[in-house]
Amino acid sequence: MLRTFAITLIVFLFAFSSPLWVAAEQPGAQKCDLKTGVCTDGTPNTVMTGDKRIWASSRLFTDAPPLDVRKWLTDKPEMEGKFLVIEFWRTWCSACKRMTPLMNTLHAKYGGELVVIGITGEAEETVKAYAGPKKDYFLALDQPLPAENRDTAKAQQPAEKEGAAPASAGPDQTSEPATARPGQGQYEAKFGVWGWPHVVILEPQFRTVIWEGFPGLKGYELTEAKVAKMLAIGRASKGEKAEKK
């Protein structure tokens, strides 16, 4: 049956979340969102429906580009037939540190059916010097951007903005263009990420994006229960295929 597995997952996920607010890549005046605590460069949000936001280009229900990393900082995981939970992160990112326990739990509890991968385009020595909460899952360095994009990146990290709501409410961000952010790599750029951490979940058959966003967004959190349901649907789909053979 044509893409039955991916379609089943899509139906399930619509039951958990309304469609998205998607951030466009148009720099503007600086402002802070008091609802999420996120300070941006004034990039307008394009409303689809609902009130969920993501700090990246939306790729929901599309096939993800092939995963191509520059270097594995851990052993390379076995990914065949497993869900992929990909976390785009930064070493300086406080929101990434807050979400690390969730990523560790998914890795420890469901590691037989999914692979959790943290990806950053930062320098290897920067990642190795990271002193935040220990990441027990797989880590990789992103492929570098072409020199003409990389050389325009500014070295400074985002600072706290006056009037912002508590930083714990949303992801950390920069205001650089999509291809000129500190730590930006080729794979992350394909998702247009401009707030961290940004997580995407890919199903195992077609590598379709079945979940995306900031995992700690109030009201739209990524939870163990949601992941468990995705995996249950995956197991059921495999069972149906086995019976038909």
C-alpha positions as CSV (number, residue, x, y, z in Angstrom):
1,M,0.0,0.0,0.0
2,L,1.3,3.4,-1.0
3,R,3.2,4.9,1.9
4,T,0.7,3.5,4.4
5,F,3.1,3.7,7.3
6,A,3.8,7.4,6.9
7,I,0.1,8.3,6.3
8,T,-0.9,6.4,9.5
9,L,1.7,8.4,11.5
10,I,0.5,11.7,10.0
11,V,-3.1,11.0,11.1
12,F,-1.9,10.2,14.6
13,L,0.2,13.4,14.8
14,F,-2.7,15.6,13.7
15,A,-4.5,14.4,16.8
16,F,-1.7,15.7,19.0
17,S,-1.1,19.1,17.5
18,S,-2.6,21.8,15.4
19,P,-0.7,23.0,12.3
20,L,2.0,25.5,12.8
21,W,3.2,29.1,12.9
22,V,6.3,29.0,10.7
23,A,9.1,31.6,11.0
24,A,10.0,33.2,7.7
25,E,13.6,34.3,7.0
26,Q,13.2,38.1,6.8
27,P,15.3,40.0,9.4
28,G,13.8,43.1,10.9
29,A,13.6,45.2,14.0
30,Q,14.4,43.4,17.3
31,K,11.5,42.4,19.5
32,C,10.6,40.0,22.2
33,D,7.6,37.6,22.4
34,L,6.2,37.8,26.0
35,K,4.2,34.6,25.4
36,T,7.2,32.3,24.7
37,G,10.1,34.3,26.1
38,V,11.8,34.3,22.7
39,C,13.6,37.3,21.5
40,T,13.9,37.5,17.7
41,D,15.1,39.9,15.0
42,G,11.6,40.9,14.2
43,T,11.1,38.0,11.7
44,P,7.3,37.9,11.0
45,N,5.4,34.6,11.7
46,T,3.3,33.3,8.8
47,V,0.1,31.9,10.3
48,M,-1.2,28.6,8.8
49,T,-3.7,27.6,11.4
50,G,-3.6,27.1,15.2
51,D,-1.0,28.8,17.4
52,K,2.0,26.5,17.4
53,R,5.3,28.1,16.4
54,I,8.6,26.7,15.2
55,W,11.9,28.5,15.0
56,A,12.9,26.9,11.6
57,S,11.4,26.3,8.2
58,S,8.6,23.8,8.4
59,R,9.3,20.4,6.7
60,L,6.5,18.6,8.4
61,F,5.2,15.6,6.4
62,T,7.9,15.9,3.8
63,D,10.8,13.6,3.2
64,A,14.0,14.8,5.0
65,P,17.3,15.2,3.1
66,P,19.7,12.3,3.6
67,L,21.7,12.6,6.8
68,D,25.3,13.4,6.0
69,V,27.5,14.4,8.9
70,R,31.1,15.6,8.9
71,K,32.2,13.4,11.9
72,W,30.7,11.2,14.5
73,L,31.8,12.2,18.0
74,T,30.4,9.0,19.4
75,D,30.1,5.6,17.7
76,K,28.1,5.7,14.5
77,P,24.6,4.4,15.3
78,E,22.8,1.6,13.4
79,M,19.9,3.5,11.9
80,E,18.3,1.0,9.5
81,G,14.7,0.4,10.3
82,K,14.6,2.8,13.3
83,F,13.0,6.2,13.9
84,L,15.5,9.1,14.0
85,V,15.2,11.8,16.6
86,I,17.5,14.6,15.4
87,E,18.3,17.5,17.8
88,F,19.9,20.6,16.4
89,W,21.8,22.2,19.3
90,R,24.5,24.6,20.5
91,T,27.0,24.3,23.3
92,W,26.0,27.8,24.7
93,C,22.3,27.1,24.4
94,S,20.5,27.1,27.8
95,A,17.3,25.7,26.3
96,C,19.4,22.8,24.9
97,K,20.7,22.0,28.4
98,R,17.1,22.0,29.7
99,M,16.0,19.5,27.1
100,T,19.0,17.1,27.5
101,P,17.2,15.0,30.1
102,L,14.3,14.3,27.8
103,M,16.7,13.3,24.9
104,N,18.6,11.1,27.3
105,T,15.4,9.4,28.5
106,L,14.3,8.7,24.9
107,H,17.7,7.2,24.1
108,A,17.7,5.0,27.2
109,K,14.1,3.9,27.1
110,Y,13.5,3.4,23.4
111,G,17.0,3.0,22.0
112,G,16.1,-0.4,20.4
113,E,13.5,1.3,18.1
114,L,14.8,4.8,17.7
115,V,18.1,6.7,17.4
116,V,18.6,10.1,19.1
117,I,21.3,12.2,17.4
118,G,22.5,15.6,18.5
119,I,24.0,17.7,15.6
120,T,25.9,21.0,15.7
121,G,28.1,22.7,13.2
122,E,30.3,24.1,15.9
123,A,34.0,23.3,16.0
124,E,35.0,19.9,17.4
125,E,37.1,21.4,20.2
126,T,34.1,23.6,21.2
127,V,31.9,20.5,21.5
128,K,34.5,18.5,23.4
129,A,34.9,21.4,25.9
130,Y,31.1,21.5,26.5
131,A,30.5,21.4,30.3
132,G,26.7,21.2,30.3
133,P,24.5,18.2,31.2
134,K,26.0,15.0,29.8
135,K,24.4,13.9,26.5
136,D,24.1,10.1,26.6
137,Y,22.9,9.8,23.0
138,F,24.8,9.9,19.7
139,L,26.6,13.2,18.7
140,A,27.8,14.4,15.4
141,L,29.4,17.4,13.7
142,D,27.5,18.9,10.8
143,Q,29.0,19.3,7.4
144,P,30.4,22.9,7.1
145,L,28.7,25.4,5.0
146,P,30.4,26.7,1.8
147,A,33.1,29.2,2.6
148,E,31.2,32.2,1.2
149,N,28.4,31.6,3.7
150,R,30.5,30.5,6.7
151,D,32.9,33.5,6.5
152,T,30.1,36.0,7.0
153,A,29.0,34.4,10.3
154,K,29.4,36.6,13.3
155,A,31.2,35.2,16.3
156,Q,29.0,36.7,19.1
157,Q,26.2,34.6,20.7
158,P,22.7,36.0,21.4
159,A,22.4,38.1,24.6
160,E,19.5,38.6,26.9
161,K,17.2,41.3,25.7
162,E,15.6,43.9,28.0
163,G,11.9,43.2,28.5
164,A,12.0,39.6,27.5
165,A,10.1,37.0,29.3
166,P,12.1,34.3,31.2
167,A,14.4,32.5,28.8
168,S,13.1,29.1,30.1
169,A,10.0,29.6,28.1
170,G,11.5,29.1,24.6
171,P,14.5,28.2,22.6
172,D,17.6,30.2,22.2
173,Q,18.1,32.1,19.0
174,T,20.3,34.3,16.9
175,S,19.3,37.0,14.4
176,E,21.8,36.1,11.6
177,P,20.6,35.1,8.1
178,A,19.9,31.3,7.6
179,T,23.3,30.7,6.1
180,A,25.4,32.9,8.3
181,R,24.9,31.8,11.9
182,P,27.6,30.7,14.3
183,G,27.7,26.9,14.3
184,Q,25.4,26.6,11.2
185,G,26.1,23.5,9.2
186,Q,24.7,22.2,5.9
187,Y,22.2,19.8,7.3
188,E,20.8,22.3,9.8
189,A,20.6,24.9,7.0
190,K,18.4,22.6,5.0
191,F,15.8,22.9,7.8
192,G,16.3,26.7,8.1
193,V,16.9,26.5,11.9
194,W,17.2,29.8,13.8
195,G,16.2,28.7,17.3
196,W,17.7,26.0,19.4
197,P,17.1,23.2,20.2
198,H,15.1,22.3,17.1
199,V,14.0,18.6,17.0
200,V,12.8,16.6,14.0
201,I,11.5,13.0,14.2
202,L,11.8,10.9,11.0
203,E,9.9,7.7,10.5
204,P,12.0,4.7,9.4
205,Q,10.5,3.8,6.0
206,F,10.6,7.0,4.0
207,R,12.4,9.3,6.5
208,T,9.3,11.5,6.5
209,V,9.3,14.3,9.1
210,I,6.5,13.4,11.5
211,W,7.3,15.8,14.3
212,E,9.2,19.1,14.4
213,G,9.7,22.0,16.7
214,F,11.0,23.2,20.1
215,P,10.4,20.2,22.4
216,G,9.7,22.3,25.4
217,L,7.1,24.6,23.8
218,K,4.3,25.0,26.3
219,G,1.2,23.2,25.2
220,Y,3.1,21.4,22.4
221,E,5.8,19.5,24.3
222,L,7.5,16.5,22.9
223,T,6.7,13.8,25.5
224,E,7.6,10.2,26.2
225,A,3.9,9.3,25.6
226,K,3.9,10.8,22.2
227,V,7.0,9.0,21.2
228,A,5.7,5.7,22.6
229,K,2.6,6.1,20.4
230,M,4.7,6.7,17.3
231,L,6.7,3.6,18.0
232,A,3.5,1.6,18.7
233,I,2.1,2.6,15.3
234,G,5.5,1.6,13.7
235,R,5.3,-1.8,15.3
236,A,1.8,-2.3,14.2
237,S,2.7,-1.4,10.6
238,K,5.6,-3.9,10.6
239,G,3.2,-6.6,11.9
240,E,0.7,-6.0,9.1
241,K,3.5,-6.2,6.5
242,A,4.7,-9.5,8.0
243,E,1.3,-11.0,7.8
244,K,0.9,-10.1,4.1
245,K,4.1,-11.9,3.2
